[in-house]
Amino acid sequence: MRCCSRVRSIPAYSDIESQGSAGACYDFSEKLNSEYATTQMRKPMQFQDFALPVGLLQERDKRAKWNGIPILLQKLYESSHPNSDLSYAHTFLKVLSSHLSMEAMSFVTEDRKTAQESTFPNTYTFDLFGGVDVSLTFLTPVVLLLTMRNQMNDDLVKDCLSVLYNCCICTEGVTKSLAARDDFVLFLFTLMTNKKTFLQTATLIEDILGVKKEMIQLEGIPNLSSLVQSFDQQQLANFCRILSVTISEPDVGNDDKHTLLAKNAQQKRNASPSRAEVNQVTLLNIPGFIERLCKLATRKVSEATGANFLQELEDWYTWLDNALVLDALMQMATEEAEQSKSSDESSLATSPLRHRLPQSMKIVHEIMYKVEVLYVLCVLLMGRQRNQVHKMLAEFRLIPGLNNLFDKLIWRKYTASNHVVHGQNENCDCSPEISFKIQFLRLLQSFSDHHENKYLLLNSQELNELSAISMKANIPEVEALVNTDRSLVCDGKKGLLTRLLTVMKREPPDSSFRFWQARAVESFLRGATSYADQMFLLKRGLLEHILFCIIDSGCTSRDVLQSYFDLLGELMKFNIDAFKRFNKYVNTPEKFQTFLTQINSSLVDSNMLVRCIVLSLDRFESQTEDVKVVEVLSECCLLSYMARVENRLSFLFRLINIINVQTLTQENVSCLNTSLVILMLARRKAKLPFYLNALREKEYAEKYPGCLLNNFHNLLRFWQRHYLNKDKDSTCLENSSCIPFSYWKETVSVLLGSDRTSLCAIASYIDEPFMDVDRDLLED
């Protein structure tokens, strides 16, 4: 899913039982003579054996206000036979197209009125009298062959596609009907080889695939590889709008389907790769595909100038918030490029139309298709072929190219989006520039996350700085840094990560770009903890900035706060200098209390930070020969707070209490792992029985004996099923905690031991009457 400004089909008539051209043949005379037909006919007409007096049609037309559409459709149908003069058919089709296009434009510009607020009689009448079926007759291979034989131009096909597209915009039933015709959908792809009808075909396919129940398989498209290779850069960008539907896993829609319990069950049922995964592999096998996407994503655009730029840009946002205006613009640009007989990458930028458009319009146009390209690359980066995609993106210098675009296009200083508060919902309908920034940040997050190529986000000088940090600390450089190909890193005075930090620090306090920015920076730190990486960011004031946002900025967004808690945890983990800097910033009891309040207000959001503090404290306590460590341990308010066993027990109790097997998701399973970290560290010091007994006492104090420990017992049983699955990559647990995964497994086994005499088994702390109260619920 992604943010976009693309208009989607919305049902215009919620009470219609059957739309489009599906169904049997109906008696037209009987329907026409019914008064009910003049206002509420529900079944679409078809034109088999269709012959009625024009006079009768005209009489009913006046009463029902059909605007002559049934008569035009009858004439169109009579002209649709292979032996007919298709020029007559085109005349009728153009008149019908004008009726429908005005209606469709009204639909996308009238504040997108809902079905109850708006009606579209022309589209409704057209569909009702079988217009969709008649239009489809002109898109058969036989008719298209005749069109070529008679040397007609492509206007007939273009108008036919536009008619269908306009029907889809206003009536979702038409879209669903077309989507059910697999042969027609596949045939549409063959029409994309014609550059003059490409845009109409692409927009129609996109709307159809948006409602199609089953994802189309790209390998079923005839000659897909040659088709894609024939596209110029503008067409390839538009094609990415279609690809985004075919390579993304469908949203299941219900929250309960997102639980880990449901996902695990789904994975067992579907052992084979999904259609989206198969489609991703199909794309990667197309020669030159990824390279061309990288060129599209990094292509430069001239910089906008002028005092009225900001207002001009906002005005164009208003117009470009619907698909028809944008598509019309693209079509005109494409046609002018064709007239100039130039199809290379710069054709769009040099066409006469482009010079007649405002400068801001050129930028928005460039941005809108870059959003689609970045989205496709992001999805491929998160797929099973991630390493292959990474290798190609590095080879084709995607990151250095984006770095060169950063100041002038991706994060310009004066943009309308700087003043927009934007939510974290990826399905939102937002301006092109906001979509572009979010998609860029998501791409950086996917690129850096647990991958050695993350150092491509730096330039050569910054890589040298990392090496110097390691040398000064007398620690070896990380292998990924040593192996980084310096010919593929960013150039210029700043790398991409440093540029991102700069804009992050000056982002307005209420801007929700902070969420995505923090996620992107955090992904750079994920994996095995690197002291040099942390110090690189600490030297640039990142820790102080995060603490300002958590303590002083007045931020109330749970999403933004969670992203900063996670980033702070990765930045401070095992780093004594970071804890020293923390103590210097949080230098009053009031600031520290505010910080604790933020942590305690939502432990699901802050538990990763709690885990970082517990792990760091455990390591520092084993380094008491280091004078600096001893000094910070004695002075740091945060470490002193966590050193008190009653505080660790309080966190442990709450972590176990706020989750259960049925509510575990990818978001809150970290609470279970954090509780395990606390108990593993206690087990190392032979204090596990003390912690388990404290949990038992807490149960009785709360007057719910057995409830907490039974819940934890069930959670750990699920943990075994989930993390010991052969397909589950558990290295992230090992890398983030620096605790061997074997110790994780061993600790869970000890806790789940059935021997009630064992002081380290949960079962020995649950009284017999309260044992296994939730067993049936778990098994269900």
Buried (B, 14 or more C-beta within 10 A) or exposed (E): BBBBBBBBBBBBBEEBEEBBBBEEEBEBEEBBEEEEBBEEBEBBBBBEEBEBEEEEBEEBBEEBEBBBBBBBBBBBBBBBEEEBEBEBBBBBBBBBBEBBBEBBBBBBBEEBBEBEEBEBBBBBBBBBBBBBBBBBBBBBEEBBEBBEEEEBEBBBBBBBBBBBBBBBBBBBBBBBBBBBBEEBBBBBBBBBBBBBBBBBBBBBBBBBBBBBEEBBBBEEBEEBBEBBBBBBBBBBBBBBBBBBBBBBBEEEEEEEEBBBBBBBEEEEEEEEEEBBBBBBBBBBEBEEBBBBBBBBBBBEBEEBEEEEBBEBBBBBBEEBBBBBBBBEBBBBBBBBBBEEEBBEBEBBBEBEBBEEBBBBBBBBBBBBBBBBBBBBBBBBBBBEBBEBBBEBBBEBBBBBBBBBBBBBBBBBEEBBBBEBEBEBEBEBBBBBBBBBBBBBBBBBBBBBBBBBBBBBBBBBBBBEBBBEBBEEEEEEBBEBBEEBEEEBBBEBEBBBBBBBBBBBBEBEEBBBBBBBBBBBBBBBBBBBBBBBBBBBBBEBEBBBBBBBBBBEBEBEBBBBBBBBBBBBBBBBBBBBBBBBBBBEBBEEEEBBEBBBEBBEEBBBBBBBBBBBBBBBBBBBBEEEEEEEBEEBBEEBBBBBBBBEEEBBBBBBBBBBBBBBBBEBBEEBBBBBBBBBBBBBBBBEEEBBBEBBEBBBEBBEEEEBBBBBBBBBBBBBBBBEEBBEEEEEEBEBBBBBBEBEBEBBBEBBEBBBBEEEEBEBBBBBBBEEEBBBBBEEEBEE
